[in-house]
Amino acid sequence: AADMYRDWPEYDSGARCYRLALKYDDAHLGHASLAVARDQNNLAVNSYLQGQSHSDPHVAMANFSEAEQLFQQAHDTAESAQDSSAQRARSTMNVALQNQKFLRDDMEQIKLSAAR
């Protein structure tokens, strides 16, 4: 359901779903789980896309800042994951890092546009 909300785009509804999934997985699987890293990454993507949808650069940057923190958390959680193979953990870490790179590129573009 969260992906559906994100794709519509109903970002606030998507965020609620992703937060519920994160809370559930954290409580039932433990923080050092790839499911938790996935949930953090999904919530970060939702925040990132929400930021991209705003024309106000201050609102966009607030969303981007939240996304950046969540991408880092996803990376760190995957790095410490104890419930999967090293290959799956590396793959999850790479996804979070690649998403973070796209985010930082967009953040830089907003900063450059504001400086003009």
N, CA, C and O atoms as CSV, one atom per row, in Angstrom:
chain,resi,resn,atom,element,x,y,z
A,1,ALA,N,N,0.822,-1.199,0.000
A,1,ALA,CA,C,0.000,0.000,0.000
A,1,ALA,C,C,0.865,1.261,0.000
A,1,ALA,O,O,0.515,2.251,-0.643
A,2,ALA,N,N,1.992,1.232,0.718
A,2,ALA,CA,C,2.844,2.415,0.801
A,2,ALA,C,C,3.375,2.802,-0.572
A,2,ALA,O,O,3.422,3.986,-0.907
A,3,ASP,N,N,3.774,1.814,-1.372
A,3,ASP,CA,C,4.267,2.115,-2.724
A,3,ASP,C,C,3.170,2.759,-3.569
A,3,ASP,O,O,3.435,3.665,-4.359
A,4,MET,N,N,1.955,2.289,-3.398
A,4,MET,CA,C,0.831,2.845,-4.143
A,4,MET,C,C,0.643,4.319,-3.777
A,4,MET,O,O,0.474,5.166,-4.654
A,5,TYR,N,N,0.674,4.617,-2.470
A,5,TYR,CA,C,0.521,6.006,-2.039
A,5,TYR,C,C,1.657,6.870,-2.573
A,5,TYR,O,O,1.439,7.998,-3.014
A,6,ARG,N,N,2.873,6.325,-2.528
A,6,ARG,CA,C,4.034,7.081,-3.003
A,6,ARG,C,C,3.903,7.377,-4.491
A,6,ARG,O,O,4.239,8.471,-4.947
A,7,ASP,N,N,3.413,6.397,-5.245
A,7,ASP,CA,C,3.325,6.552,-6.692
A,7,ASP,C,C,2.160,7.427,-7.145
A,7,ASP,O,O,2.143,7.870,-8.293
A,8,TRP,N,N,1.193,7.685,-6.280
A,8,TRP,CA,C,0.009,8.459,-6.700
A,8,TRP,C,C,0.236,9.924,-6.868
A,8,TRP,O,O,-0.350,10.333,-7.870
A,9,PRO,N,N,0.821,10.756,-6.290
A,9,PRO,CA,C,1.661,10.732,-5.092
A,9,PRO,C,C,0.928,11.230,-3.837
A,9,PRO,O,O,0.571,12.404,-3.735
A,10,GLU,N,N,0.722,10.348,-2.923
A,10,GLU,CA,C,0.155,10.649,-1.604
A,10,GLU,C,C,1.258,10.402,-0.586
A,10,GLU,O,O,1.230,9.417,0.153
A,11,TYR,N,N,2.232,11.310,-0.557
A,11,TYR,CA,C,3.446,11.088,0.219
A,11,TYR,C,C,3.195,10.950,1.718
A,11,TYR,O,O,3.840,10.130,2.373
A,12,ASP,N,N,2.277,11.730,2.269
A,12,ASP,CA,C,2.015,11.632,3.707
A,12,ASP,C,C,1.434,10.263,4.061
A,12,ASP,O,O,1.813,9.673,5.073
A,13,SER,N,N,0.532,9.763,3.247
A,13,SER,CA,C,-0.041,8.429,3.474
A,13,SER,C,C,1.023,7.351,3.289
A,13,SER,O,O,1.083,6.386,4.052
A,14,GLY,N,N,1.851,7.523,2.279
A,14,GLY,CA,C,2.953,6.586,2.066
A,14,GLY,C,C,3.901,6.560,3.250
A,14,GLY,O,O,4.330,5.491,3.686
A,15,ALA,N,N,4.230,7.738,3.773
A,15,ALA,CA,C,5.139,7.816,4.920
A,15,ALA,C,C,4.542,7.102,6.133
A,15,ALA,O,O,5.252,6.406,6.859
A,16,ARG,N,N,3.235,7.276,6.351
A,16,ARG,CA,C,2.590,6.588,7.482
A,16,ARG,C,C,2.722,5.072,7.335
A,16,ARG,O,O,3.034,4.378,8.303
A,17,CYS,N,N,2.489,4.568,6.146
A,17,CYS,CA,C,2.610,3.123,5.906
A,17,CYS,C,C,4.048,2.646,6.113
A,17,CYS,O,O,4.282,1.633,6.772
A,18,TYR,N,N,4.998,3.373,5.555
A,18,TYR,CA,C,6.402,2.986,5.717
A,18,TYR,C,C,6.831,3.041,7.180
A,18,TYR,O,O,7.582,2.176,7.632
A,19,ARG,N,N,6.369,4.036,7.924
A,19,ARG,CA,C,6.708,4.130,9.352
A,19,ARG,C,C,6.108,2.961,10.133
A,19,ARG,O,O,6.750,2.430,11.040
A,20,LEU,N,N,4.886,2.557,9.788
A,20,LEU,CA,C,4.282,1.398,10.444
A,20,LEU,C,C,5.078,0.128,10.144
A,20,LEU,O,O,5.326,-0.681,11.038
A,21,ALA,N,N,5.475,-0.044,8.885
A,21,ALA,CA,C,6.283,-1.212,8.514
A,21,ALA,C,C,7.610,-1.201,9.260
A,21,ALA,O,O,8.061,-2.234,9.755
A,22,LEU,N,N,8.228,-0.035,9.336
A,22,LEU,CA,C,9.501,0.091,10.050
A,22,LEU,C,C,9.336,-0.254,11.529
A,22,LEU,O,O,10.139,-0.996,12.095
A,23,LYS,N,N,8.311,0.280,12.135
A,23,LYS,CA,C,8.058,0.009,13.559
A,23,LYS,C,C,7.822,-1.480,13.794
A,23,LYS,O,O,8.363,-2.060,14.735
A,24,TYR,N,N,7.013,-2.094,12.933
A,24,TYR,CA,C,6.716,-3.518,13.060
A,24,TYR,C,C,7.984,-4.357,12.897
A,24,TYR,O,O,8.289,-5.201,13.739
A,25,ASP,N,N,8.717,-4.121,11.811
A,25,ASP,CA,C,9.919,-4.915,11.541
A,25,ASP,C,C,10.970,-4.728,12.627
A,25,ASP,O,O,11.632,-5.688,13.023
A,26,ASP,N,N,11.124,-3.522,13.101
A,26,ASP,CA,C,12.092,-3.254,14.173
A,26,ASP,C,C,11.706,-4.023,15.430
A,26,ASP,O,O,12.566,-4.609,16.089
A,27,ALA,N,N,10.419,-4.024,15.767
A,27,ALA,CA,C,9.954,-4.711,16.979
A,27,ALA,C,C,10.039,-6.234,16.856
A,27,ALA,O,O,10.351,-6.920,17.830
A,28,HIS,N,N,9.763,-6.762,15.662
A,28,HIS,CA,C,9.692,-8.208,15.497
A,28,HIS,C,C,10.973,-8.856,14.979
A,28,HIS,O,O,11.212,-10.037,15.231
A,29,LEU,N,N,11.785,-8.109,14.269
A,29,LEU,CA,C,12.999,-8.676,13.683
A,29,LEU,C,C,14.273,-8.118,14.302
A,29,LEU,O,O,15.354,-8.678,14.123
A,30,GLY,N,N,14.142,-7.021,15.025
A,30,GLY,CA,C,15.310,-6.372,15.605
A,30,GLY,C,C,15.883,-5.329,14.675
A,30,GLY,O,O,15.694,-5.384,13.459
A,31,HIS,N,N,16.585,-4.377,15.262
A,31,HIS,CA,C,17.095,-3.257,14.469
A,31,HIS,C,C,18.131,-3.692,13.436
A,31,HIS,O,O,18.227,-3.089,12.367
A,32,ALA,N,N,18.904,-4.728,13.743
A,32,ALA,CA,C,19.954,-5.185,12.821
A,32,ALA,C,C,19.369,-6.188,11.829
A,32,ALA,O,O,19.787,-7.345,11.776
A,33,SER,N,N,18.402,-5.727,11.049
A,33,SER,CA,C,17.713,-6.577,10.084
A,33,SER,C,C,17.664,-5.882,8.728
A,33,SER,O,O,17.503,-4.664,8.650
A,34,LEU,N,N,17.805,-6.663,7.668
A,34,LEU,CA,C,17.700,-6.077,6.334
A,34,LEU,C,C,16.292,-5.558,6.052
A,34,LEU,O,O,16.128,-4.629,5.262
A,35,ALA,N,N,15.286,-6.137,6.677
A,35,ALA,CA,C,13.919,-5.629,6.508
A,35,ALA,C,C,13.821,-4.214,7.062
A,35,ALA,O,O,13.142,-3.369,6.477
A,36,VAL,N,N,14.483,-3.945,8.173
A,36,VAL,CA,C,14.498,-2.593,8.748
A,36,VAL,C,C,15.251,-1.646,7.812
A,36,VAL,O,O,14.811,-0.519,7.587
A,37,ALA,N,N,16.376,-2.096,7.270
A,37,ALA,CA,C,17.136,-1.268,6.313
A,37,ALA,C,C,16.285,-0.962,5.089
A,37,ALA,O,O,16.293,0.165,4.594
A,38,ARG,N,N,15.551,-1.958,4.597
A,38,ARG,CA,C,14.664,-1.749,3.451
A,38,ARG,C,C,13.587,-0.712,3.786
A,38,ARG,O,O,13.303,0.180,2.987
A,39,ASP,N,N,12.996,-0.838,4.969
A,39,ASP,CA,C,11.958,0.109,5.382
A,39,ASP,C,C,12.517,1.525,5.490
A,39,ASP,O,O,11.863,2.486,5.085
A,40,GLN,N,N,13.713,1.652,6.031
A,40,GLN,CA,C,14.349,2.968,6.134
A,40,GLN,C,C,14.611,3.544,4.750
A,40,GLN,O,O,14.374,4.728,4.510
A,41,ASN,N,N,15.098,2.709,3.841
A,41,ASN,CA,C,15.351,3.172,2.474
A,41,ASN,C,C,14.052,3.587,1.791
A,41,ASN,O,O,14.012,4.619,1.121
A,42,ASN,N,N,12.991,2.797,1.952
A,42,ASN,CA,C,11.706,3.134,1.334
A,42,ASN,C,C,11.154,4.449,1.883
A,42,ASN,O,O,10.627,5.268,1.130
A,43,LEU,N,N,11.273,4.645,3.172
A,43,LEU,CA,C,10.811,5.898,3.778
A,43,LEU,C,C,11.648,7.067,3.260
A,43,LEU,O,O,11.127,8.157,3.025
A,44,ALA,N,N,12.943,6.832,3.085
A,44,ALA,CA,C,13.822,7.877,2.540
A,44,ALA,C,C,13.437,8.226,1.108
A,44,ALA,O,O,13.394,9.403,0.751
A,45,VAL,N,N,13.158,7.221,0.283
A,45,VAL,CA,C,12.742,7.472,-1.101
A,45,VAL,C,C,11.453,8.280,-1.112
A,45,VAL,O,O,11.305,9.201,-1.915
A,46,ASN,N,N,10.526,7.946,-0.232
A,46,ASN,CA,C,9.271,8.690,-0.139
A,46,ASN,C,C,9.543,10.166,0.190
A,46,ASN,O,O,8.966,11.057,-0.433
A,47,SER,N,N,10.417,10.420,1.166
A,47,SER,CA,C,10.757,11.803,1.536
A,47,SER,C,C,11.468,12.521,0.400
A,47,SER,O,O,11.223,13.702,0.152
A,48,TYR,N,N,12.345,11.808,-0.286
A,48,TYR,CA,C,13.074,12.360,-1.418
A,48,TYR,C,C,12.102,12.774,-2.532
A,48,TYR,O,O,12.184,13.886,-3.055
A,49,LEU,N,N,11.194,11.881,-2.883
A,49,LEU,CA,C,10.221,12.198,-3.926
A,49,LEU,C,C,9.287,13.324,-3.502
A,49,LEU,O,O,8.896,14.154,-4.323
A,50,GLN,N,N,8.935,13.354,-2.241
A,50,GLN,CA,C,8.103,14.445,-1.744
A,50,GLN,C,C,8.836,15.769,-1.905
A,50,GLN,O,O,8.237,16.770,-2.300
A,51,GLY,N,N,10.126,15.778,-1.603
A,51,GLY,CA,C,10.928,16.981,-1.788
A,51,GLY,C,C,10.999,17.395,-3.243
A,51,GLY,O,O,10.924,18.583,-3.557
A,52,GLN,N,N,11.144,16.428,-4.132
A,52,GLN,CA,C,11.194,16.746,-5.557
A,52,GLN,C,C,9.891,17.354,-6.056
A,52,GLN,O,O,9.890,18.098,-7.037
A,53,SER,N,N,8.790,17.047,-5.397
A,53,SER,CA,C,7.489,17.531,-5.867
A,53,SER,C,C,7.190,18.965,-5.435
A,53,SER,O,O,6.218,19.558,-5.903
A,54,HIS,N,N,8.012,19.529,-4.549
A,54,HIS,CA,C,7.758,20.883,-4.056
A,54,HIS,C,C,8.468,21.930,-4.901
A,54,HIS,O,O,9.617,21.753,-5.304
A,55,SER,N,N,7.768,23.014,-5.160
A,55,SER,CA,C,8.393,24.125,-5.880
A,55,SER,C,C,9.128,25.053,-4.916
A,55,SER,O,O,10.006,25.809,-5.331
A,56,ASP,N,N,8.773,24.998,-3.630
A,56,ASP,CA,C,9.444,25.819,-2.614
A,56,ASP,C,C,10.751,25.127,-2.219
A,56,ASP,O,O,10.720,24.036,-1.649
A,57,PRO,N,N,11.892,25.743,-2.512
A,57,PRO,CA,C,13.164,25.081,-2.221
A,57,PRO,C,C,13.399,24.814,-0.736
A,57,PRO,O,O,14.115,23.874,-0.392
A,58,HIS,N,N,12.814,25.618,0.153
A,58,HIS,CA,C,12.992,25.384,1.593
A,58,HIS,C,C,12.273,24.114,2.026
A,58,HIS,O,O,12.798,23.337,2.823
A,59,VAL,N,N,11.080,23.906,1.503
A,59,VAL,CA,C,10.327,22.687,1.811
A,59,VAL,C,C,11.047,21.481,1.206
A,59,VAL,O,O,11.184,20.443,1.854
A,60,ALA,N,N,11.499,21.623,-0.025
A,60,ALA,CA,C,12.224,20.531,-0.679
A,60,ALA,C,C,13.466,20.150,0.122
A,60,ALA,O,O,13.733,18.965,0.325
A,61,MET,N,N,14.223,21.141,0.576
A,61,MET,CA,C,15.443,20.850,1.332
A,61,MET,C,C,15.126,20.178,2.666
A,61,MET,O,O,15.899,19.335,3.121
A,62,ALA,N,N,14.013,20.528,3.298
A,62,ALA,CA,C,13.623,19.871,4.548
A,62,ALA,C,C,13.331,18.390,4.289
A,62,ALA,O,O,13.744,17.524,5.061
A,63,ASN,N,N,12.619,18.109,3.202
A,63,ASN,CA,C,12.369,16.716,2.828
A,63,ASN,C,C,13.665,15.997,2.472
A,63,ASN,O,O,13.871,14.845,2.854
A,64,PHE,N,N,14.525,16.677,1.747
A,64,PHE,CA,C,15.808,16.075,1.365
A,64,PHE,C,C,16.669,15.786,2.589
A,64,PHE,O,O,17.339,14.755,2.640
A,65,SER,N,N,16.661,16.668,3.561
A,65,SER,CA,C,17.447,16.439,4.785
A,65,SER,C,C,16.968,15.194,5.520
A,65,SER,O,O,17.769,14.386,5.989
A,66,GLU,N,N,15.640,15.053,5.612
A,66,GLU,CA,C,15.092,13.845,6.243
A,66,GLU,C,C,15.495,12.608,5.455
A,66,GLU,O,O,15.895,11.600,6.037
A,67,ALA,N,N,15.392,12.683,4.137
A,67,ALA,CA,C,15.754,11.547,3.289
A,67,ALA,C,C,17.235,11.193,3.454
A,67,ALA,O,O,17.592,10.017,3.519
A,68,GLU,N,N,18.077,12.194,3.520
A,68,GLU,CA,C,19.515,11.939,3.653
A,68,GLU,C,C,19.815,11.173,4.943
A,68,GLU,O,O,20.610,10.232,4.941
A,69,GLN,N,N,19.185,11.574,6.031
A,69,GLN,CA,C,19.380,10.870,7.306
A,69,GLN,C,C,18.889,9.430,7.218
A,69,GLN,O,O,19.541,8.510,7.711
A,70,LEU,N,N,17.735,9.246,6.585
A,70,LEU,CA,C,17.177,7.900,6.468
A,70,LEU,C,C,18.010,7.007,5.546
A,70,LEU,O,O,18.168,5.818,5.825
A,71,PHE,N,N,18.545,7.557,4.453
A,71,PHE,CA,C,19.431,6.765,3.595
A,71,PHE,C,C,20.667,6.321,4.383
A,71,PHE,O,O,21.113,5.181,4.254
A,72,GLN,N,N,21.210,7.215,5.191
A,72,GLN,CA,C,22.381,6.845,5.992
A,72,GLN,C,C,22.020,5.770,7.013
A,72,GLN,O,O,22.785,4.831,7.232
A,73,GLN,N,N,20.849,5.913,7.636
A,73,GLN,CA,C,20.402,4.885,8.585
A,73,GLN,C,C,20.231,3.541,7.878
A,73,GLN,O,O,20.618,2.503,8.414
A,74,ALA,N,N,19.654,3.559,6.682
A,74,ALA,CA,C,19.466,2.318,5.920
A,74,ALA,C,C,20.806,1.661,5.629
A,74,ALA,O,O,20.957,0.449,5.779
A,75,HIS,N,N,21.773,2.461,5.216
A,75,HIS,CA,C,23.114,1.939,4.945
A,75,HIS,C,C,23.711,1.328,6.207
A,75,HIS,O,O,24.210,0.203,6.180
A,76,ASP,N,N,23.659,2.069,7.310
A,76,ASP,CA,C,24.251,1.597,8.565
A,76,ASP,C,C,23.554,0.344,9.088
A,76,ASP,O,O,24.202,-0.567,9.604
A,77,THR,N,N,22.232,0.306,8.951
A,77,THR,CA,C,21.488,-0.867,9.398
A,77,THR,C,C,21.857,-2.082,8.554
A,77,THR,O,O,22.072,-3.168,9.093
A,78,ALA,N,N,21.932,-1.909,7.240
A,78,ALA,CA,C,22.319,-3.023,6.361
A,78,ALA,C,C,23.729,-3.497,6.682
A,78,ALA,O,O,24.011,-4.695,6.648
A,79,GLU,N,N,24.598,-2.568,6.988
A,79,GLU,CA,C,25.983,-2.914,7.322
A,79,GLU,C,C,26.054,-3.787,8.568
A,79,GLU,O,O,26.915,-4.660,8.668
A,80,SER,N,N,25.153,-3.555,9.516
A,80,SER,CA,C,25.170,-4.318,10.761
A,80,SER,C,C,24.158,-5.470,10.766
A,80,SER,O,O,24.004,-6.150,11.780
A,81,ALA,N,N,23.466,-5.693,9.639
A,81,ALA,CA,C,22.428,-6.720,9.576
A,81,ALA,C,C,22.998,-8.094,9.904
A,81,ALA,O,O,24.064,-8.487,9.430
A,82,GLN,N,N,22.246,-8.800,10.730
A,82,GLN,CA,C,22.677,-10.129,11.167
A,82,GLN,C,C,21.777,-11.232,10.623
A,82,GLN,O,O,21.956,-12.402,10.960
A,83,ASP,N,N,20.818,-10.867,9.790
A,83,ASP,CA,C,19.838,-11.845,9.334
A,83,ASP,C,C,19.956,-12.180,7.850
A,83,ASP,O,O,19.001,-12.671,7.248
A,84,SER,N,N,21.109,-11.921,7.262
A,84,SER,CA,C,21.219,-12.187,5.827
A,84,SER,C,C,22.656,-12.452,5.433
A,84,SER,O,O,23.585,-12.354,6.234
A,85,SER,N,N,22.794,-12.792,4.171
A,85,SER,CA,C,24.131,-13.028,3.641
A,85,SER,C,C,24.855,-11.694,3.455
A,85,SER,O,O,24.236,-10.633,3.381
A,86,ALA,N,N,26.151,-11.780,3.385
A,86,ALA,CA,C,26.960,-10.579,3.162
A,86,ALA,C,C,26.628,-9.952,1.812
A,86,ALA,O,O,26.647,-8.729,1.674
A,87,GLN,N,N,26.327,-10.779,0.820
A,87,GLN,CA,C,25.998,-10.257,-0.512
A,87,GLN,C,C,24.707,-9.442,-0.474
A,87,GLN,O,O,24.655,-8.363,-1.065
A,88,ARG,N,N,23.675,-9.921,0.195
A,88,ARG,CA,C,22.412,-9.171,0.306
A,88,ARG,C,C,22.618,-7.885,1.083
A,88,ARG,O,O,22.050,-6.849,0.735
A,89,ALA,N,N,23.423,-7.940,2.127
A,89,ALA,CA,C,23.697,-6.733,2.912
A,89,ALA,C,C,24.427,-5.702,2.061
A,89,ALA,O,O,24.083,-4.520,2.095
A,90,ARG,N,N,25.438,-6.135,1.291
A,90,ARG,CA,C,26.172,-5.216,0.414
A,90,ARG,C,C,25.246,-4.605,-0.629
A,90,ARG,O,O,25.331,-3.413,-0.922
A,91,SER,N,N,24.371,-5.419,-1.184
A,91,SER,CA,C,23.429,-4.933,-2.189
A,91,SER,C,C,22.513,-3.857,-1.596
A,91,SER,O,O,22.277,-2.825,-2.224
A,92,THR,N,N,22.010,-4.095,-0.412
A,92,THR,CA,C,21.143,-3.115,0.254
A,92,THR,C,C,21.914,-1.848,0.580
A,92,THR,O,O,21.391,-0.744,0.428
A,93,MET,N,N,23.153,-1.999,1.027
A,93,MET,CA,C,23.995,-0.836,1.317
A,93,MET,C,C,24.236,-0.031,0.038
A,93,MET,O,O,24.191,1.199,0.064
A,94,ASN,N,N,24.488,-0.711,-1.072
A,94,ASN,CA,C,24.732,-0.015,-2.345
A,94,ASN,C,C,23.508,0.743,-2.827
A,94,ASN,O,O,23.632,1.846,-3.360
A,95,VAL,N,N,22.328,0.165,-2.644
A,95,VAL,CA,C,21.091,0.855,-3.029
A,95,VAL,C,C,20.957,2.146,-2.236
A,95,VAL,O,O,20.664,3.200,-2.801
A,96,ALA,N,N,21.171,2.066,-0.929
A,96,ALA,CA,C,21.064,3.260,-0.084
A,96,ALA,C,C,22.098,4.310,-0.487
A,96,ALA,O,O,21.786,5.500,-0.534
A,97,LEU,N,N,23.320,3.880,-0.777
A,97,LEU,CA,C,24.364,4.832,-1.179
A,97,LEU,C,C,24.049,5.476,-2.522
A,97,LEU,O,O,24.263,6.676,-2.696
A,98,GLN,N,N,23.544,4.696,-3.472
A,98,GLN,CA,C,23.208,5.246,-4.788
A,98,GLN,C,C,22.057,6.242,-4.667
A,98,GLN,O,O,22.082,7.304,-5.289
A,99,ASN,N,N,21.058,5.899,-3.871
A,99,ASN,CA,C,19.945,6.827,-3.651
A,99,ASN,C,C,20.433,8.110,-3.000
A,99,ASN,O,O,19.990,9.207,-3.342
A,100,GLN,N,N,21.343,7.957,-2.067
A,100,GLN,CA,C,21.898,9.133,-1.381
A,100,GLN,C,C,22.672,10.013,-2.362
A,100,GLN,O,O,22.641,11.238,-2.247
A,101,LYS,N,N,23.357,9.409,-3.313
A,101,LYS,CA,C,24.087,10.175,-4.325
A,101,LYS,C,C,23.118,11.009,-5.166
A,101,LYS,O,O,23.352,12.197,-5.385
A,102,PHE,N,N,22.030,10.389,-5.638
A,102,PHE,CA,C,21.029,11.132,-6.405
A,102,PHE,C,C,20.475,12.296,-5.587
A,102,PHE,O,O,20.320,13.411,-6.086
A,103,LEU,N,N,20.188,12.014,-4.344
A,103,LEU,CA,C,19.660,13.044,-3.449
A,103,LEU,C,C,20.647,14.207,-3.315
A,103,LEU,O,O,20.259,15.369,-3.430
A,104,ARG,N,N,21.897,13.898,-3.077
A,104,ARG,CA,C,22.892,14.960,-2.905
A,104,ARG,C,C,23.070,15.773,-4.180
A,104,ARG,O,O,23.290,16.983,-4.115
A,105,ASP,N,N,22.980,15.129,-5.336
A,105,ASP,CA,C,23.032,15.867,-6.601
A,105,ASP,C,C,21.885,16.865,-6.689
A,105,ASP,O,O,22.081,18.014,-7.086
A,106,ASP,N,N,20.684,16.422,-6.317
A,106,ASP,CA,C,19.527,17.325,-6.347
A,106,ASP,C,C,19.661,18.443,-5.319
A,106,ASP,O,O,19.278,19.582,-5.585
A,107,MET,N,N,20.197,18.122,-4.157
A,107,MET,CA,C,20.406,19.153,-3.133
A,107,MET,C,C,21.380,20.217,-3.646
A,107,MET,O,O,21.191,21.411,-3.414
A,108,GLU,N,N,22.404,19.773,-4.332
A,108,GLU,CA,C,23.394,20.706,-4.887
A,108,GLU,C,C,22.747,21.597,-5.946
A,108,GLU,O,O,23.038,22.791,-6.016
A,109,GLN,N,N,21.881,21.028,-6.761
A,109,GLN,CA,C,21.188,21.826,-7.777
A,109,GLN,C,C,20.314,22.906,-7.143
A,109,GLN,O,O,20.261,24.030,-7.641
A,110,ILE,N,N,19.645,22.579,-6.070
A,110,ILE,CA,C,18.822,23.578,-5.379
A,110,ILE,C,C,19.704,24.678,-4.801
A,110,ILE,O,O,19.358,25.857,-4.870
A,111,LYS,N,N,20.829,24.299,-4.238
A,111,LYS,CA,C,21.749,25.294,-3.674
A,111,LYS,C,C,22.285,26.220,-4.772
A,111,LYS,O,O,22.385,27.433,-4.583
A,112,LEU,N,N,22.628,25.626,-5.923
A,112,LEU,CA,C,23.130,26.437,-7.033
A,112,LEU,C,C,22.063,27.379,-7.559
A,112,LEU,O,O,22.352,28.535,-7.870
A,113,SER,N,N,20.836,26.896,-7.662
A,113,SER,CA,C,19.725,27.729,-8.136
A,113,SER,C,C,19.447,28.871,-7.174
A,113,SER,O,O,19.138,29.983,-7.603
A,114,ALA,N,N,19.554,28.611,-5.891
A,114,ALA,CA,C,19.308,29.649,-4.884
A,114,ALA,C,C,20.406,30.699,-4.901
A,114,ALA,O,O,20.160,31.857,-4.565
A,115,ALA,N,N,21.623,30.305,-5.290
A,115,ALA,CA,C,22.752,31.237,-5.314
A,115,ALA,C,C,22.677,32.193,-6.507
A,115,ALA,O,O,23.365,33.213,-6.518
A,116,ARG,N,N,21.868,31.884,-7.493
A,116,ARG,CA,C,21.790,32.718,-8.710
A,116,ARG,C,C,20.945,33.924,-8.474
A,116,ARG,O,O,20.766,34.739,-9.379
